[in-house]
Amino acid sequence: MGSRLRVALLFGGRSGEHEVSLRSAASVAAALAARHEVLPVLIDKRGGWLLQPGPAPAPAGGERICLVPEPDDKGRLRRRSDATVAAEPEIYFPVLHGPYGEDGTIQGLLDLAAVPYVGAGVAASAASMDKELMKALFAASGVPQGAYRVLRGRDAAAESDALEVLGLPLFVKPANLGSSVGVAKVRRPEDLEPALAGAFAYDRKVVLEAAVDAREIEVSVLGNEAPAASLPGEIVPDREFYDYDSKYSAESRTRLLIPAPLDQGVAAAFATVAVRAFLAVDACGYARVDFFLERGSGRILVNEINTIPGFTSISMFPKLWEATGLPYAELLARLVELGLVRHAERSRLRTDYGP
C-alpha cells in the first residue's frame, strides 16, 4: 500500500446524525493526512456531493460532483457541471452515521462502482442499522439480549400489549437511527404516547425495549474473517441514560472508564460475545458493540452493534483500541488496509456462469 494513497472521506449525510458525522470526519481526516492524501467529500443534508480542497473537512462548501455507479469508471469523482474528472480516489472511507450512510445505501453505491471502501458491506450495514433485523440475527445466533417489541405504525392494541409484556420503565427508539436521536425513556403509561410520536417522526418502525438496571459496557471489534476484540470500556452517563446531549454536549460530564473495572474473566466474556455479535451480522472492517451488564444477575446483554461508530479521537472506538495497544493513526491505517483486502477478495469472485 502506497504511502500517499488517495482516500475519499465521505461525511455529513442526509441524517439526523449529520453533525455527529462532521465531528468524526474532522478527526479521521487529521489522522489520515499524515500518511494519505485525503479527499473530503461532504454529503449535504439534501444528499448533494461536494468535493472540498482538504485535507480538513468543512461543514459547507465544495465543488458539486458525483460518483458514476459503473465499474469501468474506476471510482472517479466527476464534476456535475461537465462530467470531467475532479478526483480519482483509490479507496473510499465512509464516516456517515445513520440513514443513507450507515444503513447499506452508500455501500451499495460503492459496490456498484466496484471500488474499495472501509467498513461493513451492504447486508451487514443494513441489518445493523435496522434494530429489528439486528435483534433477529442476534437471536438466531444465540447472542444474549433484552426483551423487546417492534411497532410498524401506530397500533393501540400492539402498544398496549408491548406495555404489558415489557413493563415499565421501557425505552422507545426509532428502528433506523443512532446517537440516541429520537430515543425516550418511558416511566409512566401516559408517557408512551409522546415518546412514540417522537420516534415515529424519524422512522416508520419503532422498537420498544425493556429497561435494564445495568452498567453500560462497550467493546470495539476489528478485522474481516478473523475479527479481534479490544479491551472493554464503561460508560458512566451524567444523567439517567446515555442520551444525545450526554454523548455530545460540551457540558456533558459523562465519564469513560478505559479499561472497564471488570474481573478478567468477565472482560474475556465480553470480548467473546462482541465477536459473536460481529459475526452474527456478517460485519467486516470494524464495529463497536454496546452491552449491558445487569446489576444483581451479572448477565451480559448486547444492546446493539454500530458498524460506523463515532470516530473522534476521544470516541470510545479508537480509545478502546489505543488502550489495547493500537494507536489512533495505526488504527486508521489498519482500517484502510482491511478495506483493500476485502475488495481484492471480492474482485476475485466470478460474476458470470459457465462450466
C-alpha positions as CSV (number, residue, x, y, z in Angstrom):
1,M,0.0,0.0,0.0
2,G,1.5,3.3,-1.1
3,S,2.3,6.0,1.5
4,R,0.1,8.6,-0.2
5,L,-3.0,6.6,-1.1
6,R,-5.8,8.8,-2.2
7,V,-8.7,8.3,0.3
8,A,-12.1,9.9,-0.3
9,L,-13.6,10.7,3.0
10,L,-17.4,10.6,2.8
11,F,-19.1,12.6,5.6
12,G,-22.2,14.6,6.6
13,G,-25.2,12.8,5.0
14,R,-29.0,13.0,4.9
15,S,-29.4,12.0,8.5
16,G,-30.3,13.3,12.0
17,E,-26.7,12.4,12.8
18,H,-25.2,14.8,10.2
19,E,-23.5,17.0,12.8
20,V,-22.0,13.9,14.6
21,S,-20.5,12.9,11.3
22,L,-18.8,16.3,10.8
23,R,-17.0,15.8,14.1
24,S,-15.9,12.2,13.3
25,A,-14.7,13.3,9.8
26,A,-12.6,16.1,11.1
27,S,-10.7,13.8,13.5
28,V,-10.3,11.0,10.9
29,A,-9.1,13.4,8.2
30,A,-6.4,14.8,10.5
31,A,-5.0,11.4,11.3
32,L,-5.2,10.1,7.8
33,A,-3.4,13.1,6.3
34,A,-0.1,12.0,7.9
35,R,0.1,9.0,5.5
36,H,-2.5,9.5,2.8
37,E,-4.0,12.2,0.5
38,V,-7.4,13.0,2.0
39,L,-10.2,14.0,-0.4
40,P,-13.0,15.3,1.8
41,V,-16.4,14.8,0.2
42,L,-19.3,16.5,2.1
43,I,-22.7,14.9,1.5
44,D,-25.1,17.8,2.4
45,K,-28.4,17.4,4.1
46,R,-30.2,17.3,0.7
47,G,-27.9,14.5,-0.5
48,G,-25.6,16.6,-2.8
49,W,-22.0,15.6,-3.0
50,L,-19.3,18.3,-2.7
51,L,-15.6,17.8,-3.1
52,Q,-13.6,20.0,-0.8
53,P,-9.9,21.1,-1.2
54,G,-8.9,19.4,2.0
55,P,-7.4,17.8,3.8
56,A,-9.6,19.2,6.5
57,P,-13.3,18.7,6.0
58,A,-15.6,21.7,6.2
59,P,-19.3,21.8,7.3
60,A,-20.2,23.5,4.0
61,G,-18.9,24.3,0.5
62,G,-17.1,22.5,-2.2
63,E,-17.5,21.6,-5.9
64,R,-20.5,19.6,-6.9
65,I,-19.6,16.1,-8.0
66,C,-21.0,12.6,-8.5
67,L,-19.8,9.0,-8.5
68,V,-20.8,7.0,-11.5
69,P,-22.0,3.6,-10.4
70,E,-20.2,1.7,-13.2
71,P,-17.0,-0.4,-12.7
72,D,-15.4,0.9,-15.9
73,D,-15.3,4.4,-14.5
74,K,-13.0,3.1,-11.7
75,G,-14.5,5.2,-8.9
76,R,-13.6,8.6,-10.4
77,L,-15.4,11.6,-8.9
78,R,-16.8,13.7,-11.8
79,R,-17.9,17.3,-11.8
80,R,-21.6,17.8,-12.1
81,S,-21.1,20.8,-14.4
82,D,-19.4,19.0,-17.3
83,A,-18.7,15.4,-16.2
84,T,-14.9,15.9,-16.3
85,V,-12.8,14.1,-13.7
86,A,-12.4,16.0,-10.4
87,A,-10.6,13.4,-8.4
88,E,-9.5,9.7,-8.6
89,P,-9.8,8.1,-5.2
90,E,-8.2,4.7,-4.6
91,I,-10.4,3.9,-1.6
92,Y,-13.5,5.4,0.0
93,F,-13.8,5.9,3.7
94,P,-17.5,6.5,4.8
95,V,-17.8,8.3,8.1
96,L,-21.6,8.6,7.8
97,H,-23.8,7.9,10.7
98,G,-27.5,6.9,10.4
99,P,-29.7,6.6,7.3
100,Y,-28.2,7.0,3.8
101,G,-24.7,6.2,5.1
102,E,-24.6,3.6,7.8
103,D,-27.6,1.6,6.5
104,G,-26.1,-0.1,3.4
105,T,-27.2,2.6,0.9
106,I,-23.8,4.2,0.3
107,Q,-22.2,0.8,0.5
108,G,-24.5,-0.4,-2.4
109,L,-23.4,2.6,-4.5
110,L,-19.7,1.8,-3.8
111,D,-20.3,-1.8,-4.7
112,L,-21.9,-0.9,-8.0
113,A,-18.9,1.3,-8.8
114,A,-16.7,-1.6,-7.8
115,V,-14.4,0.5,-5.6
116,P,-12.8,-0.5,-2.3
117,Y,-14.1,1.0,0.8
118,V,-13.7,0.9,4.6
119,G,-16.1,-1.0,6.8
120,A,-19.1,-3.3,6.5
121,G,-20.8,-4.2,3.3
122,V,-24.5,-3.8,2.2
123,A,-26.1,-6.6,4.2
124,A,-24.2,-6.1,7.4
125,S,-24.7,-2.4,7.3
126,A,-28.4,-2.6,6.6
127,A,-29.0,-5.3,9.3
128,S,-27.0,-3.5,11.9
129,M,-28.8,-0.2,11.3
130,D,-32.2,-1.7,11.4
131,K,-32.7,-2.7,15.1
132,E,-35.4,-5.2,14.3
133,L,-33.2,-7.1,11.8
134,M,-30.2,-6.8,14.1
135,K,-32.1,-8.3,17.0
136,A,-33.4,-11.1,14.8
137,L,-29.9,-12.0,13.7
138,F,-28.7,-11.9,17.3
139,A,-31.5,-14.2,18.4
140,A,-30.7,-16.7,15.6
141,S,-27.0,-16.7,16.6
142,G,-27.7,-17.1,20.3
143,V,-26.4,-13.6,21.2
144,P,-28.0,-12.6,24.6
145,Q,-30.2,-9.5,24.6
146,G,-33.1,-8.0,26.5
147,A,-36.8,-8.2,25.8
148,Y,-38.2,-6.0,23.0
149,R,-41.2,-5.4,20.7
150,V,-41.4,-3.8,17.3
151,L,-44.2,-1.5,16.1
152,R,-44.9,-0.7,12.4
153,G,-47.0,2.4,12.7
154,R,-49.4,3.4,15.4
155,D,-51.5,0.4,16.7
156,A,-53.3,0.8,20.0
157,A,-53.6,-3.0,20.6
158,A,-49.9,-3.6,19.8
159,E,-48.8,-0.7,22.0
160,S,-50.9,-2.0,24.9
161,D,-49.5,-5.5,24.5
162,A,-46.0,-4.2,24.5
163,L,-46.6,-2.2,27.6
164,E,-48.0,-5.3,29.4
165,V,-45.1,-7.6,28.3
166,L,-42.2,-5.3,28.7
167,G,-43.4,-3.4,31.8
168,L,-42.1,0.0,32.9
169,P,-39.8,1.7,32.5
170,L,-39.0,1.0,28.9
171,F,-37.2,2.7,26.0
172,V,-38.7,3.8,22.7
173,K,-36.3,4.1,19.8
174,P,-36.6,4.7,16.0
175,A,-35.5,1.4,14.4
176,N,-33.1,3.0,12.0
177,L,-31.2,5.7,13.8
178,G,-28.3,6.1,16.2
179,S,-26.7,8.6,18.6
180,S,-29.8,8.4,20.8
181,V,-31.7,10.6,18.3
182,G,-35.5,10.1,18.9
183,V,-34.9,7.9,21.9
184,A,-37.1,8.4,25.0
185,K,-37.4,6.6,28.4
186,V,-41.0,5.9,29.4
187,R,-41.6,5.7,33.1
188,R,-45.4,6.1,33.2
189,P,-48.1,4.8,30.8
190,E,-49.1,8.4,29.8
191,D,-45.5,9.0,28.7
192,L,-45.8,6.4,26.0
193,E,-47.8,8.5,23.5
194,P,-45.4,11.4,23.2
195,A,-42.4,9.0,23.1
196,L,-43.9,7.1,20.2
197,A,-44.8,10.3,18.3
198,G,-41.2,11.4,18.7
199,A,-39.8,8.1,17.5
200,F,-42.2,7.8,14.5
201,A,-41.2,11.2,13.4
202,Y,-37.8,9.6,12.4
203,D,-38.8,6.2,11.2
204,R,-41.8,4.0,10.1
205,K,-40.7,1.3,12.6
206,V,-40.1,1.8,16.3
207,V,-38.5,-0.6,18.8
208,L,-39.6,-0.8,22.4
209,E,-37.1,-2.3,24.8
210,A,-37.5,-3.3,28.4
211,A,-35.2,-1.1,30.6
212,V,-32.4,-3.0,32.3
213,D,-30.7,-1.9,35.6
214,A,-27.2,-2.3,34.3
215,R,-23.8,-0.9,33.7
216,E,-23.1,0.2,30.1
217,I,-20.1,-1.6,28.6
218,E,-18.6,-1.1,25.1
219,V,-16.2,-3.3,23.1
220,S,-14.5,-2.4,19.8
221,V,-14.1,-5.1,17.1
222,L,-11.6,-5.0,14.3
223,G,-11.0,-7.4,11.4
224,N,-12.6,-9.2,8.4
225,E,-12.8,-13.0,8.6
226,A,-10.9,-13.3,11.9
227,P,-12.1,-10.3,14.0
228,A,-10.5,-9.4,17.3
229,A,-12.0,-7.6,20.2
230,S,-10.5,-4.7,22.3
231,L,-10.5,-4.3,26.0
232,P,-13.9,-3.4,27.3
233,G,-14.7,0.2,28.4
234,E,-17.5,1.5,30.6
235,I,-19.8,4.5,30.0
236,V,-20.9,6.3,33.2
237,P,-23.6,8.7,32.0
238,D,-24.0,12.1,33.7
239,R,-27.8,11.6,33.6
240,E,-30.4,8.8,33.8
241,F,-29.4,7.3,30.5
242,Y,-26.8,7.9,27.7
243,D,-28.8,10.4,25.5
244,Y,-27.6,12.7,22.7
245,D,-26.6,15.6,25.0
246,S,-24.8,13.2,27.3
247,K,-22.8,11.9,24.3
248,Y,-22.0,15.1,22.5
249,S,-22.7,18.2,24.6
250,A,-19.7,20.3,25.7
251,E,-21.3,20.5,29.1
252,S,-21.6,16.7,29.4
253,R,-19.9,15.2,32.5
254,T,-20.2,11.6,31.2
255,R,-17.2,9.5,32.1
256,L,-15.5,6.9,30.0
257,L,-13.7,4.2,32.1
258,I,-11.0,2.5,30.0
259,P,-10.4,-0.3,30.7
260,A,-13.7,-1.0,32.4
261,P,-13.3,-2.1,36.0
262,L,-14.2,-5.8,35.5
263,D,-12.8,-9.1,36.6
264,Q,-10.5,-10.7,34.0
265,G,-13.0,-13.5,33.3
266,V,-15.9,-11.1,32.8
267,A,-13.8,-8.9,30.5
268,A,-12.9,-12.0,28.4
269,A,-16.6,-12.9,28.2
270,F,-17.4,-9.5,26.8
271,A,-14.7,-9.9,24.1
272,T,-16.2,-13.3,23.2
273,V,-19.7,-12.1,22.9
274,A,-18.6,-9.0,21.0
275,V,-17.0,-11.1,18.3
276,R,-20.1,-13.3,18.2
277,A,-22.3,-10.2,17.6
278,F,-19.9,-9.0,14.9
279,L,-20.1,-12.4,13.1
280,A,-23.9,-12.6,13.6
281,V,-24.5,-9.7,11.3
282,D,-21.6,-10.6,9.0
283,A,-19.7,-7.4,9.7
284,C,-16.2,-6.7,8.4
285,G,-13.7,-4.0,9.0
286,Y,-14.8,-2.6,12.3
287,A,-17.7,-2.1,14.6
288,R,-18.5,-1.2,18.2
289,V,-20.7,-3.5,20.3
290,D,-22.7,-1.9,23.1
291,F,-23.6,-4.0,26.1
292,F,-25.5,-4.0,29.4
293,L,-24.0,-5.8,32.4
294,E,-27.1,-6.3,34.5
295,R,-26.7,-5.5,38.1
296,G,-27.6,-8.3,40.5
297,S,-27.6,-11.1,38.0
298,G,-24.4,-10.3,36.2
299,R,-26.0,-11.1,32.9
300,I,-24.2,-9.8,29.8
301,L,-26.8,-8.5,27.3
302,V,-26.0,-7.0,23.9
303,N,-27.8,-3.7,23.3
304,E,-26.6,-3.0,19.7
305,I,-23.8,-3.1,17.2
306,N,-22.6,0.1,15.3
307,T,-20.8,-0.5,12.0
308,I,-19.7,3.2,11.8
309,P,-19.3,4.2,15.4
310,G,-18.3,7.7,16.5
311,F,-14.7,8.3,15.4
312,T,-13.3,11.4,17.0
313,S,-10.0,11.0,18.8
314,I,-11.9,10.8,22.1
315,S,-14.7,8.5,20.9
316,M,-14.9,5.1,22.6
317,F,-14.0,3.0,19.5
318,P,-10.5,4.4,18.9
319,K,-9.8,5.0,22.6
320,L,-10.5,1.3,23.3
321,W,-8.0,0.2,20.7
322,E,-5.5,2.7,21.9
323,A,-5.8,1.1,25.4
324,T,-5.4,-2.3,23.8
325,G,-2.2,-1.3,22.1
326,L,-3.2,0.1,18.7
327,P,-2.7,3.9,18.4
328,Y,-5.2,6.1,16.5
329,A,-3.2,6.7,13.3
330,E,-2.3,3.0,13.1
331,L,-5.9,2.0,13.7
332,L,-7.0,4.1,10.7
333,A,-4.2,2.7,8.5
334,R,-5.3,-0.8,9.5
335,L,-8.9,0.0,8.5
336,V,-7.8,1.2,5.1
337,E,-5.8,-2.0,4.7
338,L,-8.8,-4.2,5.7
339,G,-10.9,-2.4,3.1
340,L,-8.4,-3.0,0.4
341,V,-8.1,-6.7,1.4
342,R,-11.8,-7.2,1.3
343,H,-12.1,-5.5,-2.1
344,A,-9.4,-7.7,-3.5
345,E,-11.2,-10.8,-2.2
346,R,-14.5,-9.7,-3.7
347,S,-12.8,-8.9,-7.0
348,R,-11.7,-12.5,-7.4
349,L,-15.3,-13.8,-7.3
350,R,-17.0,-14.8,-10.5
351,T,-19.8,-12.7,-11.9
352,D,-20.6,-15.0,-14.8
353,Y,-21.9,-18.5,-15.1
354,G,-20.2,-21.3,-17.0
355,P,-18.6,-24.7,-16.7
